[in-house]
Amino acid sequence: MKTIVALVFTILSMVCMSQAERIESSKLDSLIWKKINEYRVSKGAEPFRVFEDSLMRKFSTRVAYRNIGKQLTSHSDSVGYWNNAECLYTLTSSGSGNSPIIKEIYQANYEYLAEKTVQSWIHSPKHERAISRPDYDVATIVSIIIVDPKNNEIRLDATYHALDKNHTTFNGYVYPVTKKGNR
């Protein structure tokens, strides 16, 4: 009986380990946000005052979920409704053997992914303006990672949305900033 239980447990473990896993990490989201703020400061812009955790974040989450299932990601058709700026980033990686990126992800060490995301936005003129524009003072990041250890593949989709303190959105959405005064 113990042998059968051990065998069933082993088979179930192998099946579970071979399936792709979805990881959503507020730690990665915060790290990307922090790196963007560091970049903003290096460009002479103030860091974001707020990591938006309300309606714009819900919108960003919808965009991230929609894109994670697509081969080619696409910008939302609602930029301007809940936000004034949007950046998307997708990273795919596959290889043979045990990937060091996968090991880092499972250890919740997201430094590489955060750096890669921010650097890609910096190297795109439109995205660089969206992350460094001084008028943007509220932003949010939503990221989703898919890890497929069986095929040694990962996919990261990151979304960035920001609000302009001088221009309201189409629907008048404003995140109430209380630190350092209201909007």
C-alpha positions as CSV (number, residue, x, y, z in Angstrom):
1,M,0.0,0.0,0.0
2,K,2.8,2.5,0.9
3,T,4.4,1.7,-2.5
4,I,1.2,2.5,-4.4
5,V,0.7,5.7,-2.5
6,A,4.3,6.7,-3.2
7,L,3.9,5.8,-6.8
8,V,0.7,7.9,-7.2
9,F,2.3,10.8,-5.4
10,T,5.4,10.6,-7.7
11,I,3.2,10.5,-10.8
12,L,1.0,13.4,-9.7
13,S,4.1,15.5,-8.8
14,M,5.6,14.9,-12.2
15,V,2.3,15.9,-13.9
16,C,2.0,19.0,-11.8
17,M,5.7,20.0,-12.3
18,S,5.4,19.7,-16.1
19,Q,2.5,22.1,-16.5
20,A,2.9,25.7,-17.1
21,E,2.5,28.0,-14.1
22,R,1.1,31.5,-14.0
23,I,2.8,33.9,-11.5
24,E,1.5,37.3,-10.6
25,S,3.8,39.1,-8.3
26,S,3.2,42.5,-6.7
27,K,6.9,42.2,-5.8
28,L,7.9,42.3,-9.5
29,D,5.3,45.1,-10.2
30,S,6.8,47.2,-7.4
31,L,10.4,46.5,-8.5
32,I,9.6,47.7,-12.1
33,W,7.9,50.8,-10.6
34,K,11.0,51.5,-8.4
35,K,13.3,51.1,-11.4
36,I,11.2,53.5,-13.5
37,N,11.3,56.0,-10.6
38,E,15.1,55.7,-10.4
39,Y,15.3,56.4,-14.2
40,R,12.9,59.3,-13.8
41,V,15.1,60.9,-11.1
42,S,18.2,60.3,-13.3
43,K,16.4,62.3,-16.1
44,G,15.5,65.2,-13.7
45,A,11.8,64.2,-13.3
46,E,10.2,63.7,-9.9
47,P,9.5,60.1,-8.9
48,F,5.9,59.0,-9.1
49,R,4.1,60.0,-6.0
50,V,1.7,57.1,-6.0
51,F,1.6,53.4,-7.1
52,E,-2.1,53.5,-8.3
53,D,-4.0,50.6,-6.8
54,S,-7.5,51.3,-7.9
55,L,-9.4,51.7,-11.2
56,M,-6.4,52.2,-13.4
57,R,-4.7,49.1,-11.9
58,K,-7.9,47.1,-12.6
59,F,-7.7,48.3,-16.2
60,S,-4.0,47.4,-16.4
61,T,-4.8,43.9,-15.1
62,R,-7.4,43.5,-17.8
63,V,-4.9,44.5,-20.5
64,A,-2.3,42.1,-19.0
65,Y,-4.7,39.2,-18.9
66,R,-5.8,39.9,-22.5
67,N,-2.2,40.0,-23.8
68,I,-0.8,37.0,-21.9
69,G,-2.9,34.7,-24.1
70,K,-1.9,36.4,-27.4
71,Q,1.1,35.6,-29.6
72,L,1.4,39.3,-30.4
73,T,0.4,41.8,-27.7
74,S,-1.6,44.8,-28.6
75,H,-2.3,48.2,-26.9
76,S,-5.7,48.7,-25.5
77,D,-8.3,50.6,-27.4
78,S,-9.1,52.5,-24.2
79,V,-6.0,54.6,-23.5
80,G,-7.2,57.9,-22.3
81,Y,-10.2,56.5,-20.4
82,W,-8.5,55.3,-17.2
83,N,-5.0,56.6,-18.0
84,N,-3.0,59.0,-20.1
85,A,-0.1,56.7,-21.0
86,E,0.4,53.0,-21.7
87,C,3.5,50.8,-22.2
88,L,3.6,47.1,-22.9
89,Y,6.5,44.7,-22.8
90,T,6.7,41.0,-23.6
91,L,9.7,38.8,-23.0
92,T,9.8,35.2,-24.1
93,S,12.7,32.9,-23.4
94,S,13.2,29.2,-24.2
95,G,16.2,26.9,-24.1
96,S,17.5,23.6,-23.2
97,G,18.6,22.4,-19.7
98,N,17.7,24.2,-16.5
99,S,17.2,27.8,-17.2
100,P,18.8,30.2,-14.7
101,I,15.9,32.6,-15.3
102,I,13.4,30.0,-14.2
103,K,15.3,29.3,-11.1
104,E,15.4,33.0,-10.3
105,I,11.7,33.3,-10.9
106,Y,11.0,30.4,-8.5
107,Q,13.2,32.1,-5.9
108,A,11.2,35.3,-6.4
109,N,14.3,37.1,-7.6
110,Y,12.9,39.4,-10.2
111,E,15.8,41.8,-10.7
112,Y,16.6,40.5,-14.2
113,L,13.0,40.7,-15.4
114,A,12.5,44.2,-13.9
115,E,15.7,45.5,-15.4
116,K,14.9,44.0,-18.8
117,T,11.4,45.5,-18.8
118,V,12.6,49.0,-17.9
119,Q,15.5,49.0,-20.3
120,S,13.3,48.0,-23.2
121,W,11.0,50.9,-22.5
122,I,14.0,53.3,-22.2
123,H,15.3,52.2,-25.6
124,S,12.0,52.9,-27.3
125,P,11.5,56.7,-27.8
126,K,7.7,56.6,-27.3
127,H,7.9,54.4,-24.2
128,E,10.8,56.4,-22.8
129,R,8.6,59.6,-23.0
130,A,5.8,57.7,-21.3
131,I,7.9,56.6,-18.3
132,S,9.9,59.8,-17.9
133,R,7.4,62.6,-18.6
134,P,7.4,64.9,-15.6
135,D,3.6,65.5,-15.8
136,Y,2.9,61.9,-15.0
137,D,2.8,61.6,-11.2
138,V,0.7,58.4,-10.7
139,A,1.5,55.1,-12.3
140,T,0.8,51.4,-12.0
141,I,2.4,48.2,-13.2
142,V,0.9,44.8,-13.7
143,S,3.0,41.8,-14.8
144,I,2.2,38.2,-15.4
145,I,4.8,35.4,-15.8
146,I,4.1,32.1,-17.4
147,V,6.7,29.4,-16.6
148,D,6.8,26.1,-18.4
149,P,9.6,24.1,-16.7
150,K,9.0,21.0,-18.9
151,N,9.8,23.0,-22.1
152,N,12.2,25.4,-20.3
153,E,10.1,28.4,-21.4
154,I,9.0,31.6,-19.8
155,R,6.9,34.5,-20.9
156,L,6.6,37.8,-19.2
157,D,4.0,40.4,-20.0
158,A,4.2,43.8,-18.2
159,T,1.8,46.7,-18.5
160,Y,2.4,50.3,-17.4
161,H,-0.2,52.9,-17.2
162,A,0.2,56.5,-15.8
163,L,-1.9,59.6,-15.1
164,D,-1.0,63.1,-16.1
165,K,-1.5,65.6,-13.2
166,N,-2.3,68.4,-15.7
167,H,-4.8,66.5,-17.9
168,T,-7.7,64.5,-16.9
169,T,-8.8,61.3,-18.7
170,F,-11.7,61.2,-21.1
171,N,-14.0,60.1,-18.3
172,G,-12.5,62.5,-15.8
173,Y,-10.7,59.8,-13.7
174,V,-8.4,61.2,-11.2
175,Y,-6.5,59.3,-8.5
176,P,-6.7,61.3,-5.3
177,V,-3.1,62.1,-4.3
178,T,-2.8,63.1,-0.7
179,K,0.9,63.0,-0.2
180,K,2.6,66.4,-0.8
181,G,-0.8,67.9,-1.4
182,N,-3.8,67.1,-3.5
183,R,-4.0,67.3,-7.2
